[in-house]
């Protein structure tokens, strides 16, 4: 009986042990990936990121005979809808998407719709290099469960020209005072554009009297009164800000690149970005003057990890895994962190090979993202109140 129990315990311990990358299994993945084309759905609104992905494609072709095809999308929600349509049509294999750059609500939607392959992260050899102290186990409060691999760190920060603005605002309340002093010089991208929606969340965290509620699910049908109570200070704030904003709040910038261009043209005093090293990258690429600086408000910077995931019906799962593993390599992460190339902070731990990466990136005090349900609710309410 004791032998039987010990045998059962042994089997249980084996079955519960996480599967880590095995050299033989990984070689099989490399062999299977040869010749595959990986259709990578990713935001295409940054020339620096697009150039980086072209470099990654060349490296993957040379090293692994894998082609990385960047499918540029304005919003990953489009990809989510495409994958849902393919699932509805019964397309369980041979899908149009092999790799996707996601986080937040899009990950939650894909996960709960059973659209993602995995868990796969512990099968990647470079998984051992990832900094496990980063919040990689949850994505906007949603457990990742090995269905997406961390790629970089994002923080909502602002850029200003220190020669034009000596004392930039350190809070959203101070931002309103600046708009009152300089009408037409403040704005933010129009939601549901990612940076615009992030602006709403960061402002709400500062202005609301019930911050804790933001980290619990919200259902507008059931919790309308709660939503109105929590968000009332935000709408009161925007009602004051918009008449003082660029184009009197009748038009909004299209995205972060638009705000950077408007800053450079001196139409705006602040640009907004989710890359804490964006100012350095823009200076290196001639898009901003050398006196441009990035900074965060005193409350900290809304922060998250952005991830890579593989759709369940991908036709190139092996190629996608090889691509992700390469993008997690010290070589690829160091290049990504270089402000002359992209400036996106690394997700690797501070090993000897990674010291250069840490020296090239700046991170600010972190504020956690609210529950993803708040994103949808805020965007819908903003559209109802302010969309023209």
N, C-alpha and C positions, 0 to 999 in steps of 0.2 A: 504494500500500500504506500509506504514511504517512497519507494522507488517510482511508483506511478505518479505520486504528487510532485516529486522533484522533477520528473520528466515533463509534466504539464507546465510547471513553473518555468522550466528551461525553454519550452516552446513559446510560452507567453512572452518571456523576456526577449527572445529572438524576434518575435513578430512585432513587438513594441519598439524595438531599437530603430532609430531613424536610419534610412538608407542613405549612405554617403556615396560620393562619386567613386566608382571602381574603375581602375585603369583599363581593364579588359572591356567593360561595358562602355566606357567612354570612347575607346578605340572603335567599337562597333558603331557608336553614334557618328564618329568622324567619317567612317567608311560610308555610312548611309547618307551622310550630308553631301558628299562629293557630287557636284553637278547640279545641286538643287538651287533654285531661285527663291529667295525669301522676300515676299511682298510685305514690306514694313509700313504700316499706316502710322504716320507721325505728323505732328504739326509742321507746316511748311512755311511759317511766317517769319523765319529768321535766316538771313543769308549765311550767318556764321554756323548755325546748326546744320543747314543744308550742305555747306562745304565740309563740315566735319563728317557727315554721313557719307559723302562721296569718298572721303579718305578711308573710312571704315570699310566701304565696299571694295576698294582697291586692295586693302590689307586682307580681307576675307577671301577674295579671289586668289591672291598670291599664296596665302598660307594654307587655305582649306578648300579651294575650288568651290566656294559658296558665293553666290551673287546676292547682294543686298539691294533690293529695289525699293527706293524711298517713294511711297505713295503719299503725296502731300495732301493733308486735309486741314480745313480751317477749324474743325471741332471734332474731337474723337467721338462725340455723341452720334455723328454720322456713321462712323464705323460700327458702333453698337447697334444701330438700327439695321445696318446691312447684315450683320451677323444674325440678328433676330429674324430677319426676313429669310435668310438661308436656312435657319433651323425650322421655321414654319413650313418652308418648301420641302423639308425632308433631306436637305443637303448635309448629311452627317460627315462627309469627307470631300476632299477636293475643293475646299472653300477658297474664297478670293483673298483672304487675309491670313498671313502666316505669323505675323508679329505685330504687336500694337504697343504704343507708348501711352500709358494711362495712369490715372490715379483718381481718388475721390469717388464721386457719384458714378462715373463710367465703370470703374472697377466693381463697385457694389452692384450695379445693374447687370454687368456681364456675369458676375459670380452667381447672383441669385437666379439668373436665367439659364444657368448651367452651360455657359458658352466658352468656358476656359479649360484648357488642358492642364493637368497636373494632379498632385504637387510634383514640381520638377526641380526646384531650386537646389536641393541637396544633392542632385545628380551632377551639378556643375563643378568641375575641379576648382574654379576660382571662387566658389562660394565660401571657402575657408578664409579668403582674404577680406571678406565683407566685415565692416565694423558693426558688430552685433549690439553695440550700445546705442546705435541710432534707432529711431522708432520704426523699424522695418517689419514688425509683426502685425502692425495695424495701419490701415490706410483710411484716414478720416474716420477713425473709430471702428472700421470694419476689419476683422481679422484677415490677414493675407493668406495664411494656411498654405504657403508654398506655391500659390497660384500666380505669383508675380515676383520678379526679381528687382531689387532696388537698383536704380541707375544713377541718380543724382539727388542733390538736396536743393529744394527751392525755398526762398524766403521773399515775402512781399516787402520791398524797400523802395525808396525814392531816390531820384537823382536831381541834383541842383548844380548851378554854376556859382561857385563861391565868390567869383568876381562880381556877380550880379546880385546875389542874395547872401548877405553876410550871416544872417540868423534864420536858418530854415525852421519851419514849424516842427515841434517835437510831439505833437498830438493832433487829433482830428479837430479838437476845439480850437487849437492854435491855427490850424489850416483854414478854418472859417474866418478867423480874425485877419489872416493874410489876404484872403479873398476880398474881405471888406476894404482892406487898405489898397489892394491892387485889383480892381474889378477886371474880369476877362482874362486873368492870368492863371487860373486854376481850373483843372478838369480831371476827368478819369475816363477810361474806355467804357463804352456802352455795354452793359450786361445784355445778353449772357456771355459776351466775350470774357475769357478766363480772368484776365487781369481786372476787368471792371467788376465782375462778381466777387473777386477776392477783396477788392476795395470795400465793397458793401459789408463783407463778413468782418474785416478788420475794424471798420468803423463801428459796427454793431457791438463787437466785443468791448470796445472802449465806452460806448455811450449807454448801453442797456443797464438796467438796474438788476438784471437777473442773468448773469453770465452763465451760471450753472445749467440753465435750461438749454443753452445752445449745444450742450454735449449729450443731450437726450433726443430721441427721434421726435419729429413733429409731423403731424398729419393735419393738413388744413381743414379737412372735412370734419374731423373730430375735435381739433384743438384750435379752432379759429380764434376764440377769445384769448387764449394763452398767447398765440402768435401776435395778435394785435397789441397785447400788453407789453410783451418783450421787445417788439420792434418799433413801438411808437416813437421813442427818442431818435431812432435812425431817420424816419420819414420827416420828423420835425426838423432835423438837421439838414437833410437834403432840400427840403422846401426853402430853407434859408440860403443854402449854398448855390443852388442852380441859377437863380437870377443874377448872381455875382460871378458865375463861371464863364469860361470861354464860350462865346456865342450864346450867352445868357441861358445855357442849359438846353438850348433848342437843337444843338448838335453836340456830338461827343466824338472824341478820337476813336479810331477803329481798333486800336490795340497798342501794345507797348512801343512798337517801332514808330507809330504815329506820334506818341507823346515825346519820344526822344527827338524826332525831327522837329516838332513844335518847340521843344526846349532849345534846340540848336538855333532855330529861327527867332528865338526870344519872344515867341507868342505865349509860351507857358513858362512859369517859374519852376515847375516840378514835373519830372517824368516819373512814370511808375514801371516797375519791373519785378519779376519773380526770381531774378538772378542777382545775388548780392555782389557779384563782380561785374555787373553789366556796364558800369561806367568805364572801368578800365578797358573792357573789350571794345566799347564804342570809341574811346579815345584812340586805341591802337588801330582801329579800322577807319579813322578819319570822320566819324559820325558826330563826335562831340569835341569841344575844345578841352585842352589839358587841365583847365580849372574846374572841370566837372567832377563831382564826388557823389558816391553812394552813401546813404545813411538810413537808419531805421528810427522810428518813433520811440519815445521813452518806454512805452509799454512793451516794446519788443516787436519782432517781426512775425507775422503769420507764416508758419513754416510747415513744410511737408516733404516727404520723399516722393520722387516720381519714379515710376516702375515700368518694367517691360513684361509683357504677358503673351502667351501663345493661345490662339483660339483653338477650341476643341476640334473643329473640322479642318484645321490647317492641313495642307497637302505637303508641307515641308517642315514637319516638327523637328527632325534632326538638324536641319539647316538652321532653324530658328534657335535651337539650343546652342549650337556652335556660335552663332552670331551673338547671343546674349553673353556666353562665356567670354568671348573676345572683348565685348564692350565692358566687361568687369575686370579685364586684365590691367595690371599696373600701367602698361604702355598706353592703353586706350583711355584710362581714367586720368592719367597725367596730362595727356594731350587735351582732353575735355576740360580739365581744370585750368589750363593755360589761358589767361585773359586775352592773349593775342590771338587765340583761336576761338574759344567759346567762353571760358570762365565759369563753367558749371561745377560746383563743389563735388568732390569725390565721396563715394560711399565706402571706400576701403579703409581698413584700420591703419593706424600710424606705424606701419612696419618700416624697416630700413629702406626698402625699395619705394616706399610711398612718401618719404619725407619731403621730397620736392613738391608733391601734390599739396600737402598741408600748408607749405609755405606760399603757395600760389593762390590760396583761397581765404576769404574772410567770411565769418559767420557771426550773426547777431543773436542776442537773446531771443529765445524761441517762444512763440505762442502756438498752441495746438489748434489744428483745424476743428471747427464745429462738426457735429454729425452731418453726413451728406444730405440728409433730408432737408436741412435748413437752406442749402444751396438752391434747390428747386423752388422752395417756397419764397425765398427772397427774390429770385429772378422773376417769378410770376408776378409778384406784387410790384416790383419795380416797373415791369412792362405795363402793368395796368395803370400805374400812376404817372409814368413819365415818357413812355415810348410815343414817338410822334409818327 
